[in-house]
Amino acid sequence: SNCASNIGSSGINAEYSCDYSNNGQTHKSAAWAQSFDGGKTFTKPNYPNNRIIDSNAQPGIGYSTGEGDIGVVQWRGYYYLYFQSAQDSSLGVARAPVSSQGAPGNWYKYFNNAWNEPGLGGQHTPIYSLPGTQVYAHTPTDTLVSVGGNYVWGRGGAILSVSLDGVTWTYLGDPLILADPNSFGGANGAELITYLSAMGINGGYDIGDSFYLYYMWAEPWRGYSARYQLR
């Protein structure tokens, strides 16, 4: 983005062929949007040809396809876009030079130790030890950090992971917030922590040694009928 001129770009989730009543049917992808007023409003240039990330699968009936549920971070001269495959739930990453503003045709997925697969229809190498697609730049160490809901070591809750290259990730220590690892719903006596998002103390996706963590919390036994946003 160019703050001085109020011009900004963003990756957005783009779904089509949706019929969620039919076993969650949808086709997921990511598209490019642009703002000329500092992010107050966005346009979709050249829609519907503004997509930047997708698998090579065709939409199906009664099941989910594509790649979406994205998170984007600016780091070391690139935009890194993390996505999840709707077919096998694997996580992948693509990147584009900041100088391209993230426009279509500039995204390449990481596959077999190289950034060589096109964003649209290309293959990706699955990423492990990454709790989700929301990723942030940790400015004091010039590393990437991700926080999300996951269940490792037989424990669950808010998990922190770190990467030195954007591809290889490592879980760090104990969960930031501990929760029952045997439930996702809160209706069986376990609380639920999910939809986690971090933010720098002064705003933005660049976080320091201190940051805000936002998440949804559901009361034990009550599930989504008693849910709250906490910080």
C-alpha positions as CSV (number, residue, x, y, z in Angstrom):
1,S,0.0,0.0,0.0
2,N,1.0,3.6,-0.5
3,C,-0.1,5.5,2.6
4,A,1.0,8.9,1.2
5,S,-1.4,8.7,-1.7
6,N,-4.1,6.7,0.1
7,I,-3.8,3.9,-2.4
8,G,-4.0,0.4,-1.1
9,S,-4.4,-3.2,-2.2
10,S,-6.0,-6.2,-0.5
11,G,-6.5,-9.9,-1.0
12,I,-10.1,-10.9,-0.5
13,N,-11.9,-14.2,-0.2
14,A,-13.9,-14.9,-3.4
15,E,-16.4,-17.8,-3.4
16,Y,-18.8,-19.0,-6.1
17,S,-21.0,-22.0,-6.9
18,C,-22.2,-21.8,-3.3
19,D,-24.9,-24.0,-1.8
20,Y,-24.1,-24.3,1.8
21,S,-27.3,-26.3,2.5
22,N,-25.8,-29.1,0.2
23,N,-23.1,-30.4,2.5
24,G,-21.3,-27.0,2.5
25,Q,-20.9,-26.8,-1.2
26,T,-18.7,-23.9,-2.4
27,H,-15.7,-23.1,-4.5
28,K,-13.1,-21.0,-2.7
29,S,-10.5,-18.6,-4.2
30,A,-8.8,-15.3,-3.5
31,A,-9.1,-12.1,-5.5
32,W,-7.5,-8.7,-5.7
33,A,-9.2,-5.5,-4.5
34,Q,-7.9,-1.9,-4.6
35,S,-8.7,1.2,-2.6
36,F,-8.1,4.9,-3.4
37,D,-9.3,6.4,-0.2
38,G,-7.1,4.8,2.5
39,G,-9.2,1.7,2.8
40,K,-12.6,3.2,3.3
41,T,-13.9,1.6,0.1
42,F,-12.6,-1.0,-2.3
43,T,-13.1,-1.8,-6.0
44,K,-12.5,-5.1,-7.8
45,P,-10.5,-4.1,-10.9
46,N,-11.3,-6.2,-14.0
47,Y,-13.9,-8.3,-12.1
48,P,-14.4,-11.3,-12.4
49,N,-10.8,-11.6,-13.8
50,N,-9.3,-10.2,-10.6
51,R,-8.7,-13.6,-8.9
52,I,-5.1,-14.3,-7.7
53,I,-5.3,-17.7,-5.9
54,D,-7.2,-20.8,-6.9
55,S,-6.6,-24.6,-7.3
56,N,-7.0,-26.4,-10.6
57,A,-10.2,-28.2,-9.4
58,Q,-13.5,-27.5,-10.9
59,P,-16.5,-26.7,-8.7
60,G,-18.4,-29.8,-7.6
61,I,-21.9,-30.7,-6.4
62,G,-22.3,-31.5,-2.7
63,Y,-18.7,-30.7,-1.6
64,S,-16.1,-27.9,-1.4
65,T,-13.3,-27.2,-3.8
66,G,-10.7,-24.4,-4.4
67,E,-8.4,-22.5,-2.1
68,G,-9.3,-19.7,0.2
69,D,-9.7,-18.5,3.9
70,I,-6.7,-16.3,3.3
71,G,-4.4,-14.1,5.3
72,V,-1.9,-11.6,3.9
73,V,1.1,-10.0,5.4
74,Q,3.8,-7.6,3.9
75,W,7.3,-8.8,4.7
76,R,10.8,-8.4,3.1
77,G,9.6,-6.7,-0.1
78,Y,6.8,-9.2,-0.7
79,Y,3.1,-9.8,0.1
80,Y,2.8,-13.3,1.6
81,L,-0.7,-14.8,1.2
82,Y,-1.5,-17.9,3.2
83,F,-4.5,-20.1,2.1
84,Q,-6.2,-23.3,2.9
85,S,-7.2,-26.0,0.5
86,A,-10.9,-26.8,0.6
87,Q,-10.2,-30.3,-0.7
88,D,-7.7,-31.6,1.8
89,S,-7.5,-28.8,4.4
90,S,-3.8,-28.3,3.8
91,L,-2.2,-24.9,4.2
92,G,-0.1,-23.2,1.5
93,V,1.5,-19.9,0.7
94,A,2.0,-17.7,-2.3
95,R,3.8,-14.4,-2.7
96,A,3.9,-11.3,-5.0
97,P,6.4,-8.4,-5.0
98,V,5.1,-5.3,-3.1
99,S,6.1,-3.3,-6.2
100,S,3.3,-5.2,-8.2
101,Q,0.7,-4.0,-5.6
102,G,-0.5,-7.7,-5.6
103,A,-2.2,-7.4,-8.9
104,P,-3.3,-10.6,-10.8
105,G,-0.5,-12.5,-12.6
106,N,2.2,-11.6,-10.0
107,W,1.5,-14.4,-7.5
108,Y,3.5,-17.6,-7.3
109,K,2.9,-20.5,-4.9
110,Y,5.7,-22.2,-3.0
111,F,6.2,-25.7,-4.3
112,N,9.1,-28.1,-4.1
113,N,11.5,-25.6,-2.6
114,A,10.8,-22.8,-5.1
115,W,8.3,-20.0,-5.8
116,N,7.5,-21.4,-9.2
117,E,3.8,-22.4,-9.4
118,P,1.2,-19.8,-10.7
119,G,-1.3,-18.5,-8.2
120,L,-4.2,-19.6,-10.4
121,G,-4.2,-23.4,-10.8
122,G,-0.7,-24.0,-9.5
123,Q,0.3,-26.7,-7.0
124,H,1.5,-26.0,-3.5
125,T,3.7,-27.7,-0.9
126,P,1.7,-28.2,2.4
127,I,2.8,-26.1,5.3
128,Y,2.9,-27.7,8.8
129,S,3.1,-26.4,12.3
130,L,1.1,-23.3,11.2
131,P,-2.1,-22.8,13.3
132,G,-4.0,-20.9,10.6
133,T,-3.7,-18.4,7.8
134,Q,-3.5,-15.2,9.9
135,V,0.2,-14.2,9.9
136,Y,2.0,-11.1,11.2
137,A,5.4,-9.5,10.9
138,H,7.3,-9.4,14.2
139,T,9.4,-6.3,13.6
140,P,12.0,-6.7,16.5
141,T,13.3,-10.0,15.0
142,D,12.3,-9.7,11.4
143,T,10.4,-12.9,11.6
144,L,6.8,-14.0,10.9
145,V,4.4,-15.0,13.6
146,S,1.1,-16.7,13.5
147,V,-1.5,-17.2,16.2
148,G,-4.5,-19.5,15.9
149,G,-6.6,-22.1,17.6
150,N,-5.0,-25.5,17.4
151,Y,-4.5,-28.7,19.4
152,V,-1.0,-29.9,19.9
153,W,0.8,-31.8,22.7
154,G,-2.6,-33.0,23.9
155,R,-3.5,-29.4,24.9
156,G,-5.5,-26.8,23.0
157,G,-6.2,-23.1,22.9
158,A,-4.3,-20.1,21.4
159,I,-1.1,-21.4,19.8
160,L,1.8,-19.3,18.7
161,S,4.1,-20.3,15.8
162,V,7.1,-18.6,14.2
163,S,8.9,-18.7,10.9
164,L,12.3,-17.4,9.6
165,D,11.5,-17.8,5.9
166,G,7.7,-17.8,5.6
167,V,7.6,-21.5,4.7
168,T,9.0,-23.5,7.7
169,W,7.1,-23.0,10.9
170,T,7.7,-24.0,14.5
171,Y,5.3,-24.0,17.5
172,L,6.6,-22.1,20.5
173,G,6.2,-23.3,24.0
174,D,2.8,-23.7,25.8
175,P,-0.4,-22.2,24.4
176,L,-0.9,-18.5,25.1
177,I,-4.4,-19.4,26.3
178,L,-5.2,-22.9,27.4
179,A,-8.4,-24.6,26.5
180,D,-9.9,-28.1,26.4
181,P,-8.4,-29.9,23.3
182,N,-11.3,-32.4,23.0
183,S,-14.0,-30.0,21.9
184,F,-14.9,-27.7,19.1
185,G,-18.3,-26.2,20.0
186,G,-18.4,-25.7,23.7
187,A,-21.7,-27.6,24.1
188,N,-20.2,-30.7,25.9
189,G,-18.9,-28.9,28.9
190,A,-15.7,-27.4,27.3
191,E,-15.1,-23.8,26.4
192,L,-14.3,-22.8,22.9
193,I,-11.5,-20.3,21.8
194,T,-11.5,-19.6,18.0
195,Y,-11.3,-16.9,15.3
196,L,-8.1,-15.5,16.7
197,S,-6.6,-12.3,15.4
198,A,-3.5,-10.3,16.6
199,M,-3.0,-6.5,16.2
200,G,-0.1,-4.2,17.0
201,I,-0.5,-1.9,20.0
202,N,-0.7,1.0,17.6
203,G,-2.7,-1.0,15.0
204,G,-1.7,-2.9,11.9
205,Y,-0.2,-6.3,11.2
206,D,3.3,-5.4,12.3
207,I,3.5,-6.6,15.9
208,G,6.2,-6.1,18.5
209,D,6.9,-7.9,21.7
210,S,3.5,-6.7,23.0
211,F,0.4,-7.0,20.9
212,Y,-3.4,-7.3,21.3
213,L,-5.0,-10.7,20.8
214,Y,-8.7,-10.8,19.8
215,Y,-10.7,-14.0,19.8
216,M,-14.2,-15.5,20.2
217,W,-14.9,-17.3,23.4
218,A,-17.9,-19.6,23.9
219,E,-19.1,-20.6,27.4
220,P,-19.0,-24.3,28.4
221,W,-22.2,-26.2,27.7
222,R,-23.8,-23.3,25.8
223,G,-21.7,-23.3,22.6
224,Y,-22.4,-20.6,20.0
225,S,-25.6,-19.5,21.9
226,A,-23.3,-17.7,24.4
227,R,-20.3,-16.3,22.6
228,Y,-18.2,-13.2,23.2
229,Q,-15.4,-11.3,21.6
230,L,-12.5,-10.9,24.0
231,R,-9.2,-9.1,24.0
